[in-house]
Structure formats: structure tokens, C-alpha cells
Amino acid sequence: MSDLYAVFGNPIAHSRSPAIHAAFAAASGEAMRYEARLAPIDGFAAAIAEFVAAGGRGANVTVPFKEEACRLCHRLSERAARAGAVNTLSFCAGEIVGDNTDGVGLVQDIAGNLGFPLAGRRILLLGAGGAARGVIAPLLAGLPASLHIANRSADKARALAASFADIAPVTAGSFAELAGKSFDLVINATSASLAGESLPLPAGRFAAGALAYDMMYGKGETPFLQQARMQGAERRADGLGMLVEQAAEAFRIWRGRRPETAPVLAELRRQLAP
């Protein structure tokens, strides 16, 4: 019998997680199957309970349920508690254990796959929502020279920065307050690209050799990466690698081994080639 896993979200039909985990399982010889499950907006907890009753061993959680998943858990990993959101659930002995693999997936993609170490870099994080919150601690663990959060609501950005002040100093403000500053790494953690929108990012924010990174991905350049190219960002990358790396970390949590990601990422790139 194969162990049962799934990803829960709403919407969920677009998810590439089943294909990613199927490839991981095949390559590592693990007996598991992985499904995409649509949870009603007001029925996430019931959907999880039904899944556990059917023998589910673990689950990934995507939009819009990551914060609700956090509240369902009996125990949280340190990184999930920091993020206030959960994207990986494990079910064992009647307990729900929550983790968050988004941050480690982001850092592995940037520092490992893209060969862009964080140490000593000036980092700009765009957005102050759940996606940003989930990656701040892992970014700080990379020992950057600085981390600045910019958001349309400066107060929300400053509140988020203050919640991580016990790890390292984090500055924050509005987009307009970025004037005169330059950065080595600019990460878009907003949903602007998903909505096809540009951001009010002042020109001249990209330092020489800077990397522009969008957590979103799709066929061709995202709107943010188009904007970054026009503003002089020398290197640009979307979030497909982050997706694969966070999935590999979830697989490790569930199965005790971290699968090789390069072949899976290469195949996804081939499928998404414009």
C-alpha cells in the first residue's frame, strides 16, 4: 500500500505539487501517492479531518489556508511558529505537526541553485504579508549586511520588521522611502505579478550585479521581472526553483530523505518554456 499525501488549497487545479512529488517518489523508490485536493473556503479543517481519517500521512497547504493550518496544529516547528503560517503538515499518533518550508526553499534556490550567497548582501523584501513573513528568519540566517522591508502600507512593514528584531536589525518603510538606497538582492513577495501589476519601485534601486527574484512564476517573465529588467537588474529569477526546493524539504520531513531537485526543476522549466 502506498502512503497518502496531498496538497490543499483553493484554487488548486493549477498546482504542480503532485507532479513534483511523484517525480521525487519515483526517483527515491518511496511508496507514496500525492493528490491535489480542493478545500472549501469555509471547510479547511473538515477537509483535513476527512483526509486524516482516510489514512493521510501528511499534507502541503497553499493559499488561502496557511494561517488556518497553523491554528490547527498541536505542535509547530520553530520556523513555522516564527512565520505564523504552515505549509507542511504531518499526522502522527493523533497529533497534527506543522512546519514551514517556504523560507528554506527560497534560500536554497537563491544561494544554492543560483549561486548567489546571502552573506554581506543588502536585501530588499517587497511586501509585508504572509509570504514575506515566512522567509525573513531564513534570510537573516544567511547573515546579510542588511534587510529592508518595503510595503504600500509603511506601518505594516515596520510592524513586521519589529517582530524579527530579536534576530537582527530589520528596517522598513514605504516604497517612496526607498529613494537613494540600492540593494544587491530584491525579492518580490507581493501578489502583484499574479495580478499582472507593476510595483511602485523607484528606479535605481538595483546595485551593480544585483539579483531580482520573484516568488511567482509562469511562462516567460513575470511583470516584476520585466520591471526589474527595465530598471537595470543584471540577474533575474522567478520562484519555480523555490517551489521545487520547498517541496523537497517537505518530502524530507515526511520520508526522512531529501530528494535531488535538479532533474525535476529542469523538467518544469522545459514545460514552462514560452
C-alpha positions in Angstrom: 0.0 0.0 0.0 1.2 3.5 -0.9 1.2 6.2 1.8 -1.2 9.0 1.1 -0.2 12.7 0.9 -1.9 15.7 -0.7 -1.8 19.5 -1.2 -4.9 21.5 -0.1 -5.8 24.9 -1.5 -8.5 26.9 -3.2 -8.0 27.1 -6.1 -5.8 24.0 -6.5 -6.2 22.7 -10.1 -3.1 24.6 -11.2 -0.8 23.0 -8.6 2.3 21.4 -9.8 3.0 19.7 -6.5 1.5 16.3 -7.4 3.9 16.1 -10.4 6.8 17.2 -8.3 6.2 14.7 -5.5 5.5 11.9 -8.0 8.9 12.6 -9.5 10.6 12.6 -6.1 8.9 9.3 -5.1 9.9 7.6 -8.3 13.5 8.7 -8.1 13.9 7.7 -4.4 11.8 4.5 -4.6 9.3 5.7 -1.9 5.9 4.1 -1.9 3.6 7.1 -1.8 0.9 8.8 -3.7 0.2 12.5 -3.7 -3.1 14.3 -4.7 -4.3 17.8 -5.2 -7.5 18.4 -3.1 -9.8 21.4 -3.3 -10.9 22.5 0.2 -13.9 24.8 0.6 -13.0 28.3 1.8 -15.0 27.7 5.0 -14.2 24.0 5.2 -10.5 23.5 5.5 -10.5 22.0 9.0 -13.2 19.5 8.0 -11.2 18.6 4.8 -8.1 17.9 6.8 -10.0 15.8 9.3 -11.6 13.7 6.5 -8.1 13.3 4.9 -6.6 12.1 8.2 -9.5 9.7 8.8 -8.8 8.2 5.3 -5.2 7.4 6.3 -3.5 10.6 5.1 0.1 10.8 6.4 1.0 14.4 5.5 -0.2 17.4 3.5 1.0 20.6 2.0 -1.1 23.7 2.4 -1.3 26.6 -0.1 -3.3 29.8 -0.5 -5.5 30.7 1.3 -5.2 28.2 4.2 -1.6 28.6 5.6 -2.6 30.7 8.7 -5.6 28.5 9.4 -3.4 25.4 9.1 -1.1 27.0 11.8 -4.0 27.2 14.2 -5.0 23.6 13.6 -1.6 22.2 14.8 -0.9 20.7 18.1 2.8 21.4 17.7 4.8 23.7 15.5 8.4 23.8 14.3 10.4 26.9 15.3 10.3 28.2 11.7 6.5 27.7 11.5 5.9 29.5 14.8 8.1 32.4 13.5 6.2 32.5 10.2 2.8 32.3 11.8 1.9 30.1 8.9 2.2 26.4 8.0 2.7 24.9 4.5 3.6 21.3 5.6 1.5 19.1 7.9 2.4 15.7 9.4 -0.2 13.5 11.0 1.1 11.0 13.6 -0.4 9.4 16.8 -3.4 11.7 16.8 -1.3 14.9 16.5 -1.0 17.5 13.8 2.5 18.9 13.5 3.1 22.0 11.4 6.2 23.2 9.6 7.0 25.9 7.1 9.4 25.1 4.3 9.0 28.2 2.2 12.0 30.1 3.6 14.4 27.2 3.3 13.2 26.7 -0.2 13.8 30.3 -1.1 17.3 30.4 0.4 18.3 27.1 -1.2 17.2 28.3 -4.6 19.0 31.7 -4.3 22.2 30.6 -2.6 22.4 27.0 -4.0 20.8 26.8 -7.4 21.5 30.4 -8.5 24.9 30.6 -6.7 24.1 33.9 -5.0 25.2 33.7 -1.4 23.4 36.0 1.1 26.2 36.8 3.4 27.1 40.5 3.2 24.3 41.4 0.8 21.9 44.3 1.1 18.4 42.7 0.7 15.2 44.4 -0.1 12.0 42.4 0.6 8.9 43.7 -1.2 5.6 43.1 0.7 4.6 42.6 4.3 2.1 39.7 4.1 2.4 36.0 4.8 4.8 35.3 2.0 7.2 37.8 3.3 6.8 36.8 7.0 7.6 33.2 6.1 11.1 33.9 4.7 12.5 36.7 6.9 14.1 34.4 9.5 15.8 32.1 6.9 17.1 35.2 5.1 18.5 36.6 8.3 20.2 33.3 9.0 22.2 33.9 5.8 23.9 36.9 7.5 23.1 39.6 5.0 24.6 43.1 5.6 21.0 44.4 5.9 17.4 43.5 5.3 14.8 46.2 4.5 11.1 45.6 4.0 9.1 47.9 1.7 5.3 47.8 1.5 2.5 50.1 0.3 1.5 50.3 4.0 4.6 51.5 5.8 3.1 50.8 9.2 2.5 47.2 8.3 6.1 46.9 7.1 7.5 48.4 10.3 5.4 46.2 12.5 6.7 43.1 10.6 10.3 44.3 10.9 9.9 44.8 14.6 8.7 41.2 15.1 12.1 40.0 14.0 14.2 42.5 15.9 15.3 39.8 18.3 17.2 38.0 15.5 18.8 41.0 13.8 18.0 44.7 13.0 15.4 44.9 10.2 14.4 48.3 8.7 11.2 49.0 6.9 9.1 51.7 5.2 7.1 52.7 2.2 8.2 52.3 -1.5 8.7 56.1 -1.7 11.2 55.9 1.2 13.5 53.7 -0.9 14.8 56.7 -2.8 18.6 57.0 -2.5 19.0 53.3 -1.4 20.4 50.5 -3.5 20.3 46.7 -3.0 22.1 43.6 -4.1 19.0 41.3 -3.9 15.4 42.4 -4.4 12.8 39.8 -3.6 9.1 40.3 -4.6 6.9 38.7 -2.0 3.8 40.5 -3.1 1.0 39.1 -5.3 1.5 41.9 -7.9 2.8 39.5 -10.6 -0.1 37.2 -10.1 -2.5 40.1 -10.7 -0.4 41.3 -13.7 0.5 44.6 -11.9 3.7 46.5 -11.6 5.1 47.8 -8.3 5.8 51.5 -7.3 9.5 50.7 -7.1 11.6 53.8 -7.7 14.2 53.4 -10.4 17.8 53.0 -9.5 17.3 50.5 -6.6 19.4 47.7 -8.2 23.1 47.8 -7.4 25.7 46.5 -9.9 25.3 42.8 -10.3 22.0 42.7 -8.4 19.6 39.8 -8.5 15.9 40.4 -8.9 13.8 37.5 -7.6 10.1 37.0 -7.9 8.4 34.3 -5.7 5.8 34.0 -8.5 6.4 32.1 -11.7 4.8 31.3 -15.1 5.6 31.1 -18.8 8.1 33.8 -19.7 9.0 36.8 -17.5 6.7 37.8 -14.7 5.6 41.5 -14.6 8.0 42.2 -11.7 11.0 40.7 -13.6 10.1 42.7 -16.7 10.1 45.8 -14.5 13.4 44.8 -12.9 15.0 44.2 -16.3 13.9 47.7 -17.4 15.3 49.2 -14.2 18.7 47.6 -14.8 18.7 44.4 -12.7 21.5 42.3 -14.2 20.2 39.0 -12.9 16.6 37.9 -12.7 14.9 34.7 -11.5 11.4 33.5 -10.8 10.1 31.3 -8.0 9.9 28.0 -9.7 13.1 26.8 -8.0 11.7 27.9 -4.7 8.6 25.8 -5.3 10.7 22.7 -6.0 13.1 23.2 -3.1 10.3 23.8 -0.5 8.7 20.6 -1.8 11.9 18.7 -1.4 12.1 19.9 2.2 8.6 18.7 2.9 9.5 15.4 1.3 12.5 15.2 3.7 10.2 15.9 6.7 7.8 13.1 5.7 10.2 10.4 4.4 13.5 11.2 6.1 15.5 11.8 2.9 15.9 14.9 0.7 15.4 14.1 -3.0 17.5 15.5 -5.8 15.9 18.6 -7.2 17.8 19.5 -10.3 16.1 17.0 -12.7 12.6 17.9 -11.5 13.3 21.6 -11.8 14.8 21.2 -15.3 11.7 19.3 -16.5 9.4 22.0 -15.1 11.5 24.6 -16.9 11.1 22.7 -20.1 7.3 22.5 -19.6 7.0 26.3 -18.9 9.3 27.4 -21.7 7.5 30.0 -23.8 
